[in-house]
């Protein structure tokens, strides 16, 4: 007696084709999302240059990001902080005119976050600033960037490696799971 499974396999061919195409689509989607849609330097409402401010003019990070030393968030400077200098400095430049428009209309500048962590991550700038960690450790050489971008992915491995390399175990529960 000759038994063949070929007729059964022919019936399964369309389902297998759909599954294969679906799997390829999912893989391509993840790849496209990771490479094409991860904008590490979004277009900001004002073309602010950290290179000019923090680099050339050596303005310290904490002068503008004053909340970093006492808060979870580093915050962004208020229009008032910017206009403290730009009421007098470079007032004829187009980007400063944009800044002055926010000042005149009493609106905050709608900056777009570049360094953003998932909501489940508990990170506080305060502890790291007070421990003497340089901003560049996580944010890269911002003082050299005309346009700020994420130099390194803000992934848990970066944090764990830094804590491990610096022998930091401050009583948090992280090390329970992430050794």
C-alpha positions as CSV (number, residue, x, y, z in Angstrom):
1,X,0.0,0.0,0.0
2,X,1.4,3.4,-1.0
3,X,0.5,6.3,1.4
4,X,1.4,9.8,0.4
5,X,1.3,13.0,2.5
6,X,1.6,15.2,-0.5
7,X,-2.2,16.0,-0.7
8,X,-2.2,17.0,3.0
9,X,0.8,19.2,2.5
10,X,-0.8,20.9,-0.5
11,X,-3.8,21.8,1.8
12,X,-1.4,23.4,4.3
13,X,0.7,25.3,1.8
14,X,-1.5,28.5,1.8
15,X,-1.5,28.7,5.6
16,X,2.2,28.2,5.7
17,X,2.7,30.9,3.1
18,X,0.6,33.3,5.1
19,X,2.5,32.5,8.3
20,X,5.9,33.0,6.6
21,X,4.8,36.3,5.0
22,X,3.5,37.4,8.4
23,X,6.7,36.5,10.2
24,X,8.8,38.3,7.5
25,X,6.5,41.3,7.9
26,X,6.9,41.4,11.7
27,X,10.7,41.1,11.4
28,X,10.8,43.9,8.7
29,X,8.6,46.1,10.9
30,X,10.8,45.8,13.9
31,X,13.9,46.5,11.8
32,X,12.3,49.5,10.2
33,X,11.1,50.9,13.5
34,X,14.5,50.5,15.1
35,X,16.4,52.1,12.2
36,X,14.1,54.5,10.4
37,X,11.8,55.8,13.1
38,X,14.1,56.2,16.0
39,X,14.8,59.9,15.7
40,X,17.7,60.6,18.0
41,X,17.7,64.3,17.1
42,X,14.2,65.6,16.6
43,X,13.6,69.0,15.0
44,X,13.2,71.5,17.8
45,X,11.1,74.7,17.7
46,X,14.3,76.7,18.0
47,X,17.6,75.6,16.6
48,X,19.5,75.7,19.9
49,X,23.2,74.9,19.7
50,X,24.8,73.3,22.8
51,X,28.1,73.7,21.0
52,X,27.9,77.5,21.1
53,X,26.5,77.7,24.6
54,X,28.1,74.8,26.6
55,X,31.1,74.4,24.3
56,X,32.3,77.8,22.9
57,X,30.9,79.9,25.7
58,X,31.5,77.3,28.5
59,X,28.1,77.7,30.1
60,X,27.8,74.9,32.7
61,X,25.0,72.3,32.2
62,X,23.6,73.1,35.6
63,X,23.3,76.8,34.8
64,X,20.4,76.1,32.4
65,X,19.3,72.7,33.8
66,X,19.0,73.9,37.3
67,X,16.4,71.3,38.4
68,X,19.0,68.5,37.8
69,X,20.7,69.1,41.2
70,X,17.5,68.8,43.2
71,X,14.9,66.8,41.1
72,X,14.2,63.7,39.2
73,X,14.2,65.6,35.9
74,X,16.9,67.9,34.7
75,X,14.2,70.2,33.2
76,X,14.6,72.7,30.4
77,X,15.4,76.3,30.9
78,X,12.6,78.8,31.0
79,X,12.3,81.4,28.3
80,X,13.1,83.9,31.1
81,X,16.5,82.1,31.7
82,X,17.3,82.3,27.9
83,X,16.2,85.9,27.7
84,X,18.4,86.8,30.6
85,X,21.2,86.9,28.1
86,X,19.4,87.3,24.8
87,X,17.8,90.6,25.7
88,X,21.3,91.9,24.9
89,X,23.2,89.2,23.1
90,X,22.7,88.3,19.4
91,X,19.3,90.0,19.2
92,X,19.4,90.3,15.4
93,X,19.6,86.5,14.7
94,X,16.5,84.7,13.4
95,X,16.6,82.0,16.1
96,X,16.8,84.7,18.8
97,X,13.8,86.5,17.2
98,X,11.9,83.2,17.6
99,X,12.9,83.0,21.2
100,X,11.9,86.6,21.7
101,X,8.5,85.8,20.2
102,X,7.9,83.2,22.9
103,X,9.0,85.8,25.5
104,X,6.6,88.4,24.1
105,X,3.6,85.9,24.0
106,X,4.5,84.6,27.4
107,X,4.5,81.0,26.1
108,X,7.0,78.2,27.0
109,X,9.1,76.8,24.2
110,X,7.7,73.4,23.3
111,X,11.0,71.5,23.3
112,X,10.9,67.9,22.2
113,X,12.6,65.4,24.5
114,X,15.7,63.8,23.1
115,X,16.7,61.7,26.1
116,X,13.6,60.0,27.2
117,X,13.3,56.9,29.4
118,X,10.3,54.6,29.6
119,X,7.8,55.4,32.3
120,X,8.6,52.3,34.3
121,X,12.2,53.5,34.8
122,X,12.9,55.3,38.1
123,X,15.9,57.6,37.4
124,X,16.7,60.7,39.3
125,X,19.1,63.3,38.1
126,X,19.6,64.6,41.6
127,X,21.4,61.5,42.9
128,X,23.7,61.3,40.0
129,X,24.5,65.0,39.9
130,X,25.2,65.0,43.7
131,X,27.4,61.9,43.3
132,X,29.5,63.9,40.8
133,X,28.5,62.0,37.7
134,X,29.3,64.1,34.6
135,X,26.3,64.8,32.3
136,X,28.4,63.5,29.4
137,X,28.4,60.0,31.0
138,X,24.9,59.4,29.8
139,X,24.3,62.2,27.4
140,X,27.5,62.1,25.4
141,X,29.7,65.1,24.6
142,X,26.7,67.6,24.4
143,X,29.1,70.5,24.4
144,X,30.3,69.5,20.9
145,X,26.8,69.1,19.5
146,X,25.2,71.8,17.4
147,X,22.1,69.6,17.4
148,X,21.7,67.3,20.4
149,X,21.3,63.6,19.7
150,X,21.4,60.4,21.7
151,X,24.9,59.2,21.5
152,X,24.3,56.0,23.3
153,X,21.1,54.1,23.7
154,X,19.6,54.7,27.1
155,X,19.2,51.0,27.9
156,X,19.3,49.3,31.3
157,X,22.7,47.7,30.4
158,X,24.3,51.2,30.4
159,X,23.1,51.9,33.9
160,X,23.9,48.4,35.3
161,X,27.4,48.5,33.8
162,X,28.0,51.9,35.3
163,X,26.8,50.9,38.7
164,X,28.8,47.6,38.6
165,X,32.0,49.4,37.4
166,X,31.6,51.9,40.2
167,X,30.6,49.4,42.8
168,X,27.3,51.2,43.5
169,X,24.8,49.2,45.5
170,X,22.7,51.8,47.3
171,X,20.1,49.6,48.8
172,X,17.8,49.6,45.8
173,X,16.2,46.4,44.7
174,X,17.7,46.5,41.2
175,X,20.5,44.1,42.0
176,X,18.0,41.5,43.2
177,X,17.1,40.7,39.6
178,X,19.8,42.4,37.5
179,X,23.1,40.8,38.6
